Amino acid sequence: MIPSLEEQLSLRLWRPLKTLMLIRVFSEEPSSILSSMTQIVVVLLAPWEVMENKVIAAIGPQSSGIGHIISHVADELHVPLLSFAATDPTLSSLQFPYFLRTTQSDYFQMNAIADFVSYWRWREVVAIFVDDEYGRNGISVLGDALAKKRAKISYKAAFTPGVDISSIKDLLASVNLMESRIFVVHVNPDSGLKIFSVAKSLGMVGSGYVWIATDWLLTALDSVETVDPKTMDLLQGVVAFRHYTPESNQKRRFKERWKSLKSKESPGGVFNSYAMYAYDTVWLVARALEVFFSEGNTVTFSNDPNLGKTNGSNIKLSALNVFNEGERFLQVIHDMNYTGLTGQIEYDSEKNRRNPAYDILNINSRGPQRVGYWSNHTGFSVEPPETFYSKPPNTYAEHQRLKEITWPGEVTKPPRGWVFPDNGEPLKIGVPDRVSYKNYVSKDNNSLGVKGYCIDIFEAAIQLLPYPVPRTYIVYGDGKRNPSYDNLISEVAANNFDVAVGDVTIVTNRTKFVDFTQPFMESGLVVVAPVKGAKSSPWSFLKPFTVEMWAVTGAFFLFVGAIIWILEHRFNEEFRGPPRRQIITVFWFSFSTMFFSHRENTVSTLGRFVLLIWLFVVLIINSSYTASLTSILTVQQLTSRIEGMDSLIASNEPIGVQDGAFAYKYLVNELNVPPSRIISLKDEEEYLSSLQLGPRGGGVAAIVDELPYIKTLLSNSNCKFRTVGPEFTRTGWGFAFQRDSPLAVDMSTAILQLSEEGKLDKIRKKWLTYNHECTMQIADTENYQISVQSFWGLFLICGIVWFIALTLFCWKVFWQCQRLRTEEEGDEVRASEEASSSRSGRSLRAASFKDLIKVVDKRDAEIKEMLKQKSSKKLKASQSSAETP
């Protein structure tokens, strides 16, 4: 016979205190629902009567609502209040210092659900919850957690505790009209199953829907021996969360003992995770008491004079006692660290259980199946969370893993998570009513009511979506002038339009209010100005090279002449003679190589090698010069007073911009151009006339507009104007949707598919065919000039070759000089010279340098002959000395 819990506690801890019960336990039945003030009073009477006794700790309640009320009493009496079921995140240690939660806060469960929504890349959810402290506060935390993931709760569907079936049906019918198909259900077990029953009757548990239940669902399923098959049929495809309790021998032994105990009293022996948290809570208090008394603490009580002021109330507050050692006992509980049935029992600084974790289960035809785990240490994983606690935290998206999930409708493909609302309203599309450049977008009498390049791209992308999109086009503007595109974007942000379709430029300020799709056309601001033909210059032949290139090329011509002279002087008669002749030869040879007309032959190996490399470089330079000069002389040169945006701003002349475009605000806000200088132009005719008149005739000096419009303008003007300067912004055109619209993502994917299949180009050719293909920019001669940067590799190769050749030449000359000196000096003469060298070392060094110069100046053949003669003389002298006795 297993002793009762109270008996076990008495045997372990309270044998000296059998006459005094220091702990009282109060709770309500799990199924109790507070539907009226009368019930609240009745439920509160039991804990209130308990509090009239001298208690040092309280376990309970199971309701978060009652927990808020009792926590105030516990704080006043300094009695630690331990709850194993009140998961409301607002029951925190900051507001209630004596409240201690022995289970996990819903703060972590809502973060786990937010991570789950983000894992499948959903953007919006609908929250269905019970309208009490437990439901409201939990969903509030869910909203904050989703916001961190760039998602949101699109609709909050709340119902009162004890609601009837009819009210639930009305609630779900209104929810089904929403766009989102992700439903998060955070309710009590008694009403939760009613929601799924009504949802099935409304056809809301089929393909395309996603149902996510908090821990209430598995708490209810785990509390019964056998689940009704009809109930399981209602829950097919539901994803549910449950507090994770690691498997252990202690947990298995407890289950066996519990099952044995319950089998003797009543059939069935199942229990949910809260039962294990309750068990651990009682033992946590028991262990803490053991530590508390072992430290020599005592238990004393006192009366609080403030509690005696009842103001005529029948409640005997004066009977309540304050636990004097309550703060110390609370600290002892907080510092406990041991392993229980629910895992490691340890608290952090905010009085939350460390390492919160949840099971993620998917209910299918085989019942609840675990598809993974969630913990705040590693996020999602298919391995138990405790296997990662010894490793550094890792919640990066690429490391998150879950097993395959069977969604409602028995599909394994993740649902899109949204549909068009079933409220009969089509997609409202705002289209600018343009008066210029109507080939991009304009009003029309066809079935759509609009036409143009942008409309065709939008329709082509819509056709690629895997679902129908009911839509209607609404023209925006008065048809007299181009509408303001910023105002059109504001209409989308204000929910007057669902999307803006047209030549809408993607700029930073607009992305703060709407979501843009992938750009379907590149764009950017350019400057258009009048141009005139440039006069031919008599010095055009110098333009192919930059000044630096001319200087470097000339220096290299001189260097190669000098190096060839050094290498050929000892071998080649053409490089010898009087100094004046040799200098002329160097200059002539250097520059005659430019035309390959040098008459001097090279006879030395090193000289020929250097000349070969240099002639290759000259060939490249000549070819490049010829090509560049040809381009400069043959391409029509145009000039303009305006060279680009910088010169336009500095000129203080009027600037033309298109009506309604973003160029006006860009010039004023970004480039600080005075608004008085900017003239809004209505259509292409005003563009052309303003440019032709010029600033003196009441026109403009230049026009700043986007590149697609300018291409059309230049074509229609027979190329009388050109763009000047570079494109100074790079943007694109896209479709503007409301913030967080899931359709924007699908449309971006469709636009990319159109681009990959070449359909974007076909649509462009259909609408944007130009009468004249104009060269967009003025051809600047600087674009054809060749700089040193283009040839530094060739010049580097020449330098290396020259260095190697000179090094080998110097080494050979030095070696020959040393041999000559050795042959001329005998042993006796060398000794006398060594004696005199100590008196005049400088003269010897001078003589050595002179000898070296002599060797360099002499012909190589003469040096070889001298060395040969001296070698033969030395041989004869050695033979004669050997014959002398």
ZAMARGU-4260 file (C-alpha; in steps of 0.2 Angstrom, whole numbers, plus 5000, padded with zeros to 4 digits):
<rodrens>
0) 5000/5000/5000 | 5008/5016/4994 | 5006/5030/5008 | 4997/5046/5004 | 5007/5061/4999
5) 5003/5069/5016 | 5009/5054/5025 | 5025/5054/5015 | 5028/5072/5019 | 5024/5069/5038
10) 5036/5055/5039 | 5050/5064/5030 | 5049/5082/5037 | 5036/5085/5050 | 5038/5072/5063
15) 5042/5085/5076 | 5027/5096/5071 | 5013/5083/5069 | 5001/5095/5079 | 5004/5109/5067
20) 5000/5109/5048 | 5010/5123/5040 | 5004/5121/5022 | 4987/5122/5015 | 4983/5116/4997
25) 4968/5124/4988 | 4962/5122/4970 | 4947/5120/4959 | 4941/5107/4948 | 4949/5108/4930
30) 4932/5109/4922 | 4925/5123/4933 | 4921/5139/4923 | 4917/5155/4931 | 4901/5162/4922
35) 4894/5173/4936 | 4900/5184/4951 | 4891/5171/4962 | 4903/5157/4956 | 4918/5168/4959
40) 4913/5171/4977 | 4910/5153/4980 | 4927/5148/4973 | 4935/5162/4983 | 4928/5156/5000
45) 4938/5140/5001 | 4955/5149/4999 | 4950/5163/5010 | 4945/5151/5024 | 4962/5142/5022
50) 4971/5159/5023 | 4963/5162/5040 | 4974/5148/5046 | 4993/5150/5050 | 5001/5145/5033
55) 5018/5146/5026 | 5015/5142/5008 | 5000/5139/4996 | 4999/5128/4981 | 4986/5134/4968
60) 4975/5139/4960 | 4973/5131/4943 | 4964/5147/4936 | 4974/5162/4931 | 4959/5173/4935
65) 4959/5167/4953 | 4978/5168/4953 | 4977/5187/4951 | 4966/5189/4966 | 4974/5177/4978
70) 4991/5184/4973 | 4987/5200/4981 | 4982/5191/4998 | 4998/5181/4997 | 5009/5196/4995
75) 5001/5205/5009 | 5003/5189/5021 | 5021/5186/5014 | 5015/5168/5010 | 5024/5160/4994
80) 5010/5156/4982 | 5015/5141/4970 | 5004/5138/4955 | 5006/5123/4943 | 4993/5128/4931
85) 4991/5147/4931 | 5000/5151/4915 | 4995/5169/4912 | 5010/5178/4907 | 5005/5194/4917
90) 5006/5184/4933 | 5024/5189/4935 | 5036/5192/4949 | 5036/5211/4946 | 5018/5213/4951
95) 5016/5199/4963 | 5033/5195/4971 | 5027/5180/4981 | 5019/5172/4966 | 5030/5157/4959
100) 5025/5147/4944 | 5030/5129/4944 | 5025/5126/4926 | 5030/5136/4911 | 5023/5153/4907
105) 5012/5156/4892 | 5025/5169/4887 | 5036/5155/4880 | 5022/5145/4872 | 5016/5160/4862
110) 5034/5163/4857 | 5035/5145/4851 | 5019/5147/4841 | 5026/5163/4833 | 5041/5154/4828
115) 5030/5140/4821 | 5021/5153/4810 | 5037/5161/4805 | 5044/5144/4801 | 5031/5141/4787
120) 5033/5159/4782 | 5015/5164/4786 | 5011/5183/4789 | 4994/5184/4797 | 4984/5173/4809
125) 4967/5174/4817 | 4967/5172/4836 | 4952/5163/4844 | 4952/5164/4863 | 4942/5164/4878
130) 4938/5182/4885 | 4946/5181/4902 | 4964/5185/4909 | 4970/5168/4903 | 4965/5171/4885
135) 4967/5189/4883 | 4984/5190/4891 | 4991/5175/4881 | 4985/5182/4865 | 4992/5199/4869
140) 5009/5191/4871 | 5006/5181/4854 | 5004/5198/4845 | 5020/5204/4852 | 5030/5189/4847
145) 5022/5189/4830 | 5027/5207/4827 | 5045/5202/4830 | 5044/5190/4816 | 5036/5203/4804
150) 5019/5194/4806 | 5003/5199/4815 | 4986/5194/4822 | 4974/5200/4808 | 4958/5197/4818
155) 4955/5193/4837 | 4939/5182/4839 | 4935/5182/4858 | 4920/5173/4866 | 4914/5173/4884
160) 4917/5158/4896 | 4903/5146/4895 | 4897/5152/4877 | 4884/5142/4868 | 4885/5133/4852
165) 4875/5146/4842 | 4887/5160/4848 | 4903/5150/4843 | 4895/5146/4826 | 4892/5165/4823
170) 4909/5169/4828 | 4917/5156/4816 | 4906/5161/4802 | 4913/5179/4803 | 4931/5172/4805
175) 4929/5162/4789 | 4926/5178/4779 | 4943/5184/4784 | 4958/5182/4772 | 4969/5172/4784
180) 4967/5154/4786 | 4979/5151/4800 | 4969/5149/4816 | 4977/5149/4834 | 4965/5142/4847
185) 4968/5148/4865 | 4953/5142/4875 | 4948/5131/4890 | 4946/5112/4887 | 4928/5112/4890
190) 4924/5124/4876 | 4938/5120/4864 | 4931/5104/4857 | 4915/5113/4853 | 4925/5125/4842
195) 4931/5111/4831 | 4914/5103/4830 | 4907/5119/4824 | 4921/5122/4812 | 4919/5105/4804
200) 4900/5109/4801 | 4905/5125/4793 | 4918/5116/4782 | 4933/5125/4790 | 4944/5109/4793
205) 4947/5105/4775 | 4962/5108/4764 | 4970/5126/4765 | 4966/5128/4783 | 4978/5128/4797
210) 4973/5125/4815 | 4985/5128/4830 | 4980/5124/4847 | 4989/5128/4863 | 4992/5116/4877
215) 4974/5115/4882 | 4970/5102/4868 | 4983/5089/4873 | 4979/5092/4891 | 4961/5087/4888
220) 4966/5072/4877 | 4979/5066/4889 | 4966/5066/4903 | 4956/5052/4896 | 4959/5034/4894
225) 4952/5032/4877 | 4948/5047/4865 | 4931/5046/4856 | 4935/5042/4837 | 4922/5056/4833
230) 4933/5068/4843 | 4949/5062/4834 | 4940/5064/4817 | 4937/5083/4822 | 4955/5086/4825
235) 4963/5079/4810 | 4977/5089/4804 | 4978/5100/4820 | 4995/5105/4827 | 4995/5106/4846
240) 5008/5111/4858 | 5011/5103/4875 | 5023/5106/4889 | 5039/5095/4887 | 5043/5084/4901
245) 5059/5073/4897 | 5059/5055/4899 | 5067/5048/4914 | 5067/5032/4925 | 5059/5043/4939
250) 5045/5048/4927 | 5042/5030/4922 | 5042/5023/4940 | 5029/5037/4944 | 5018/5032/4930
255) 5018/5013/4935 | 5014/5018/4953 | 5000/5030/4948 | 4993/5017/4937 | 4994/5003/4950
260) 4986/5015/4963 | 4972/5021/4952 | 4968/5003/4946 | 4963/4999/4964 | 4952/5014/4966
265) 4944/5016/4949 | 4947/5011/4931 | 4960/5020/4921 | 4976/5028/4926 | 4980/5042/4914
270) 4985/5060/4919 | 4991/5075/4909 | 5007/5085/4911 | 4999/5097/4924 | 4997/5082/4936
275) 5016/5080/4935 | 5019/5098/4938 | 5007/5097/4953 | 5017/5083/4960 | 5033/5092/4958
280) 5026/5107/4966 | 5022/5098/4982 | 5039/5090/4983 | 5047/5107/4979 | 5039/5115/4995
285) 5043/5099/5005 | 5062/5100/5000 | 5062/5119/5002 | 5055/5116/5020 | 5069/5104/5024
290) 5082/5116/5018 | 5073/5130/5027 | 5073/5121/5044 | 5091/5114/5042 | 5097/5132/5041
295) 5090/5135/5058 | 5075/5146/5053 | 5059/5146/5063 | 5041/5149/5059 | 5033/5164/5067
300) 5018/5175/5063 | 5011/5192/5067 | 4996/5202/5064 | 4995/5216/5052 | 4986/5231/5059
305) 4981/5236/5041 | 4971/5220/5040 | 4960/5225/5055 | 4952/5240/5046 | 4937/5231/5038
310) 4926/5246/5037 | 4911/5236/5043 | 4914/5221/5032 | 4909/5204/5038 | 4925/5197/5032
315) 4937/5194/5047 | 4953/5201/5040 | 4960/5202/5057 | 4961/5183/5058 | 4974/5183/5044
320) 4992/5181/5050 | 5008/5187/5042 | 5022/5174/5039 | 5037/5184/5046 | 5050/5172/5038
325) 5040/5172/5021 | 5053/5182/5011 | 5067/5170/5017 | 5057/5155/5013 | 5053/5161/4996
330) 5071/5164/4993 | 5075/5146/4998 | 5061/5139/4986 | 5069/5150/4972 | 5086/5143/4975
335) 5081/5125/4974 | 5089/5115/4960 | 5085/5097/4958 | 5078/5085/4945 | 5059/5081/4946
340) 5046/5072/4936 | 5045/5087/4924 | 5064/5089/4922 | 5076/5101/4930 | 5068/5112/4943
345) 5078/5128/4943 | 5073/5146/4942 | 5080/5161/4933 | 5081/5179/4940 | 5063/5182/4934
350) 5056/5167/4943 | 5053/5157/4928 | 5058/5139/4925 | 5074/5137/4916 | 5075/5129/4899
355) 5056/5130/4894 | 5052/5118/4880 | 5037/5111/4871 | 5031/5096/4862 | 5024/5099/4844
360) 5011/5086/4840 | 5001/5083/4824 | 4985/5074/4825 | 4982/5062/4811 | 4973/5046/4808
365) 4985/5037/4820 | 4982/5050/4834 | 4994/5063/4841 | 5011/5061/4833 | 5026/5071/4838
370) 5034/5081/4824 | 5047/5090/4834 | 5051/5100/4849 | 5053/5119/4853 | 5065/5127/4866
375) 5071/5144/4868 | 5088/5137/4867 | 5088/5130/4850 | 5071/5133/4842 | 5064/5119/4832
380) 5072/5102/4832 | 5068/5083/4830 | 5079/5079/4844 | 5075/5081/4863 | 5080/5098/4869
385) 5091/5092/4883 | 5103/5085/4870 | 5107/5103/4865 | 5109/5112/4882 | 5127/5108/4883
390) 5130/5117/4867 | 5129/5136/4863 | 5111/5143/4859 | 5107/5141/4840 | 5091/5148/4834
395) 5096/5152/4816 | 5083/5148/4803 | 5094/5136/4793 | 5096/5125/4808 | 5077/5123/4812
400) 5069/5106/4808 | 5052/5098/4810 | 5046/5081/4803 | 5033/5081/4790 | 5015/5087/4795
405) 4999/5081/4789 | 4988/5096/4787 | 4969/5097/4787 | 4962/5088/4772 | 4976/5075/4773
410) 4988/5085/4763 | 5007/5086/4766 | 5010/5102/4756 | 5011/5117/4768 | 4995/5128/4765
415) 4997/5145/4758 | 4989/5152/4774 | 4977/5164/4766 | 4964/5166/4753 | 4954/5180/4746
420) 4940/5185/4758 | 4923/5177/4756 | 4914/5193/4758 | 4911/5196/4739 | 4923/5210/4737
425) 4935/5209/4723 | 4953/5216/4723 | 4952/5235/4721 | 4966/5240/4709 | 4970/5258/4708
430) 4977/5264/4691 | 4984/5281/4687 | 4974/5290/4673 | 4989/5297/4663 | 4988/5310/4650
435) 5006/5307/4644 | 5016/5292/4639 | 4999/5282/4638 | 5008/5267/4631 | 5013/5263/4649
440) 4995/5264/4657 | 4979/5273/4652 | 4960/5272/4653 | 4951/5262/4639 | 4934/5256/4635
445) 4938/5238/4635 | 4932/5225/4647 | 4945/5229/4660 | 4943/5248/4658 | 4962/5251/4656
450) 4976/5246/4645 | 4995/5248/4643 | 5012/5240/4646 | 5010/5239/4665 | 4992/5232/4664
455) 4998/5218/4653 | 5012/5213/4664 | 5000/5213/4679 | 4987/5202/4670 | 5001/5190/4664
460) 5007/5188/4682 | 4989/5185/4689 | 4987/5171/4676 | 5002/5162/4684 | 4995/5162/4702
465) 4988/5145/4707 | 4971/5153/4713 | 4958/5164/4705 | 4959/5183/4709 | 4943/5192/4707
470) 4948/5210/4703 | 4942/5227/4697 | 4952/5241/4690 | 4948/5259/4697 | 4955/5274/4687
475) 4963/5287/4699 | 4965/5305/4693 | 4955/5318/4684 | 4961/5314/4666 | 4967/5332/4664
480) 4985/5330/4672 | 4995/5316/4678 | 4989/5311/4696 | 5001/5312/4710 | 5009/5295/4713
485) 5012/5299/4731 | 4994/5302/4734 | 4990/5285/4725 | 5002/5276/4737 | 4993/5285/4751
490) 4976/5278/4745 | 4983/5261/4746 | 4990/5263/4763 | 4973/5270/4769 | 4964/5254/4763
495) 4955/5263/4749 | 4964/5252/4736 | 4971/5235/4738 | 4985/5238/4725 | 4992/5251/4714
500) 4996/5245/4696 | 5005/5256/4684 | 5022/5264/4682 | 5024/5266/4700 | 5043/5269/4705
505) 5050/5260/4720 | 5057/5273/4732 | 5062/5273/4750 | 5049/5284/4756 | 5035/5274/4748
510) 5041/5257/4755 | 5037/5264/4773 | 5018/5263/4769 | 5016/5249/4756 | 5024/5233/4750
515) 5031/5232/4732 | 5033/5217/4721 | 5049/5213/4712 | 5053/5227/4699 | 5046/5222/4682
520) 5056/5237/4674 | 5072/5245/4678 | 5072/5264/4680 | 5082/5279/4686 | 5083/5298/4684
525) 5092/5305/4670 | 5095/5323/4663 | 5090/5328/4646 | 5096/5343/4637 | 5098/5351/4620
530) 5114/5347/4611 | 5123/5353/4596 | 5137/5346/4585 | 5155/5349/4591 | 5168/5357/4580
535) 5182/5347/4574 | 5199/5351/4583 | 5216/5353/4575 | 5223/5343/4589 | 5212/5328/4588
540) 5227/5317/4584 | 5232/5319/4603 | 5216/5314/4610 | 5218/5295/4609 | 5230/5295/4623
545) 5229/5304/4640 | 5243/5316/4645 | 5249/5302/4657 | 5249/5289/4643 | 5259/5301/4631
550) 5272/5304/4645 | 5274/5286/4650 | 5275/5280/4632 | 5288/5294/4627 | 5299/5289/4642
555) 5298/5271/4638 | 5304/5275/4620 | 5319/5284/4627 | 5323/5270/4640 | 5323/5256/4626
560) 5335/5266/4616 | 5347/5268/4630 | 5346/5250/4635 | 5349/5244/4617 | 5364/5255/4616
565) 5371/5248/4632 | 5368/5230/4626 | 5375/5233/4608 | 5389/5245/4611 | 5402/5232/4614
570) 5396/5221/4599 | 5389/5232/4586 | 5399/5245/4576 | 5383/5255/4572 | 5382/5259/4591
575) 5400/5265/4592 | 5409/5281/4587 | 5410/5299/4593 | 5398/5304/4608 | 5388/5315/4597
580) 5385/5301/4584 | 5380/5289/4598 | 5367/5301/4606 | 5359/5304/4589 | 5359/5285/4586
585) 5350/5282/4603 | 5336/5295/4599 | 5334/5289/4581 | 5333/5271/4586 | 5321/5274/4600
590) 5308/5283/4590 | 5310/5274/4573 | 5304/5258/4582 | 5287/5266/4583 | 5286/5263/4564
595) 5297/5247/4563 | 5309/5257/4552 | 5325/5256/4563 | 5340/5253/4551 | 5352/5248/4565
600) 5353/5229/4567 | 5355/5221/4584 | 5368/5208/4585 | 5369/5203/4604 | 5357/5190/4611
605) 5351/5201/4625 | 5348/5216/4613 | 5338/5206/4601 | 5328/5199/4616 | 5324/5216/4623
610) 5320/5223/4605 | 5308/5208/4602 | 5298/5212/4618 | 5298/5231/4614 | 5292/5229/4596
615) 5277/5218/4603 | 5272/5232/4615 | 5274/5245/4600 | 5262/5235/4590 | 5249/5235/4603
620) 5251/5254/4606 | 5250/5258/4588 | 5234/5247/4585 | 5226/5255/4600 | 5230/5272/4595
625) 5223/5269/4578 | 5207/5262/4584 | 5204/5276/4596 | 5208/5290/4584 | 5196/5282/4571
630) 5182/5282/4584 | 5185/5300/4588 | 5185/5306/4570 | 5171/5295/4564 | 5158/5296/4578
635) 5147/5312/4578 | 5152/5323/4593 | 5138/5332/4602 | 5140/5345/4615 | 5129/5353/4628
640) 5130/5367/4640 | 5124/5355/4653 | 5136/5342/4657 | 5126/5333/4670 | 5116/5335/4686
645) 5130/5344/4695 | 5132/5357/4682 | 5113/5359/4680 | 5111/5362/4699 | 5125/5375/4698
650) 5117/5384/4683 | 5102/5391/4693 | 5092/5389/4677 | 5074/5381/4677 | 5072/5362/4677
655) 5057/5353/4670 | 5050/5338/4678 | 5035/5327/4674 | 5018/5330/4683 | 5015/5318/4697
660) 5032/5310/4697 | 5043/5308/4711 | 5057/5318/4703 | 5050/5334/4710 | 5052/5329/4728
665) 5069/5321/4725 | 5076/5337/4718 | 5069/5347/4732 | 5072/5335/4747 | 5088/5326/4741
670) 5097/5339/4730 | 5091/5355/4739 | 5085/5363/4722 | 5074/5378/4726 | 5055/5374/4721
675) 5055/5390/4711 | 5067/5383/4698 | 5056/5367/4695 | 5043/5368/4682 | 5030/5354/4681
680) 5027/5348/4663 | 5010/5341/4657 | 5014/5330/4642 | 5027/5326/4629 | 5022/5342/4619
685) 5027/5353/4633 | 5043/5343/4636 | 5048/5346/4618 | 5043/5364/4617 | 5051/5369/4634
690) 5068/5361/4628 | 5067/5370/4611 | 5063/5387/4619 | 5077/5386/4632 | 5078/5396/4648
695) 5079/5413/4639 | 5063/5409/4629 | 5052/5404/4644 | 5057/5386/4643 | 5069/5375/4653
700) 5088/5372/4652 | 5085/5353/4655 | 5072/5340/4660 | 5075/5327/4674 | 5064/5312/4672
705) 5064/5293/4673 | 5074/5283/4659 | 5059/5273/4652 | 5050/5290/4648 | 5066/5298/4641
710) 5068/5284/4629 | 5051/5287/4622 | 5054/5306/4622 | 5070/5305/4612 | 5062/5293/4599
715) 5048/5304/4596 | 5059/5320/4595 | 5069/5312/4581 | 5084/5312/4592 | 5086/5331/4594
720) 5090/5329/4612 | 5102/5318/4622 | 5104/5313/4640 | 5119/5321/4648 | 5129/5314/4663
725) 5126/5297/4671 | 5110/5290/4678 | 5110/5297/4695 | 5097/5286/4704 | 5094/5267/4701
730) 5076/5261/4705 | 5063/5251/4696 | 5044/5250/4693 | 5033/5238/4704 | 5016/5235/4710
735) 5011/5243/4727 | 5001/5232/4739 | 4995/5235/4756 | 5008/5231/4770 | 5010/5213/4774
740) 4999/5208/4759 | 5003/5189/4755 | 4998/5193/4737 | 5013/5204/4735 | 5025/5189/4738
745) 5016/5178/4725 | 5015/5192/4712 | 5034/5194/4714 | 5037/5176/4711 | 5025/5177/4696
750) 5035/5192/4689 | 5051/5182/4691 | 5044/5168/4681 | 5038/5180/4667 | 5056/5186/4666
755) 5064/5169/4665 | 5051/5163/4652 | 5055/5179/4641 | 5037/5185/4642 | 5042/5202/4650
760) 5052/5205/4634 | 5038/5201/4623 | 5026/5213/4632 | 5039/5226/4631 | 5041/5224/4612
765) 5022/5225/4610 | 5020/5242/4619 | 5037/5250/4618 | 5043/5250/4600 | 5052/5266/4596
770) 5052/5275/4579 | 5070/5280/4580 | 5083/5271/4591 | 5093/5286/4598 | 5110/5285/4606
775) 5105/5289/4624 | 5121/5299/4630 | 5132/5312/4622 | 5148/5303/4615 | 5162/5310/4626
780) 5179/5309/4618 | 5186/5305/4635 | 5177/5288/4633 | 5188/5284/4619 | 5205/5290/4627
785) 5217/5276/4632 | 5225/5278/4649 | 5241/5271/4657 | 5229/5259/4667 | 5225/5250/4651
790) 5244/5246/4648 | 5252/5245/4664 | 5253/5226/4662 | 5263/5228/4646 | 5274/5241/4653
795) 5278/5230/4668 | 5283/5216/4657 | 5295/5227/4648 | 5303/5233/4664 | 5306/5216/4671
800) 5314/5210/4654 | 5325/5226/4654 | 5330/5223/4672 | 5335/5205/4668 | 5345/5209/4653
805) 5355/5223/4661 | 5359/5212/4676 | 5366/5198/4665 | 5376/5211/4655 | 5383/5219/4671
810) 5388/5202/4678 | 5397/5198/4662 | 5407/5214/4661 | 5412/5213/4680 | 5418/5195/4677
815) 5429/5200/4662 | 5436/5215/4672 | 5441/5204/4686 | 5450/5191/4674 | 5460/5205/4666
820) 5466/5212/4682 | 5471/5194/4688 | 5481/5191/4672 | 5490/5207/4672 | 5496/5206/4690
825) 5510/5194/4695 | 5513/5187/4712 | 5528/5200/4716 | 5518/5215/4709 | 5503/5210/4718
830) 5513/5210/4735 | 5519/5228/4732 | 5502/5234/4727 | 5495/5227/4743 | 5508/5236/4753
835) 5504/5252/4744 | 5485/5249/4745 | 5486/5253/4764 | 5493/5270/4760 | 5481/5275/4746
840) 5465/5264/4745 | 5455/5277/4736 | 5467/5277/4721 | 5466/5259/4719 | 5447/5260/4719
845) 5447/5274/4706 | 5459/5263/4696 | 5447/5248/4697 | 5432/5259/4692 | 5442/5266/4677
850) 5447/5248/4672 | 5428/5243/4673 | 5424/5258/4661 | 5438/5253/4649 | 5431/5236/4648
855) 5413/5242/4645 | 5420/5254/4631 | 5430/5241/4622 | 5423/5228/4610 | 5419/5212/4616
860) 5430/5203/4603 | 5445/5214/4609 | 5442/5208/4628 | 5442/5190/4622 | 5458/5192/4612
865) 5467/5201/4627 | 5462/5187/4639 | 5468/5174/4626 | 5485/5182/4624 | 5488/5184/4643
870) 5483/5166/4646 | 5496/5160/4633 | 5509/5171/4640 | 5506/5165/4658 | 5507/5147/4651
875) 5524/5150/4643 | 5531/5158/4658 | 5526/5144/4669 | 5534/5131/4657 | 5551/5141/4656
880) 5552/5142/4675 | 5549/5123/4676 | 5564/5120/4664 | 5576/5131/4674 | 5586/5120/4686
</rodrens>
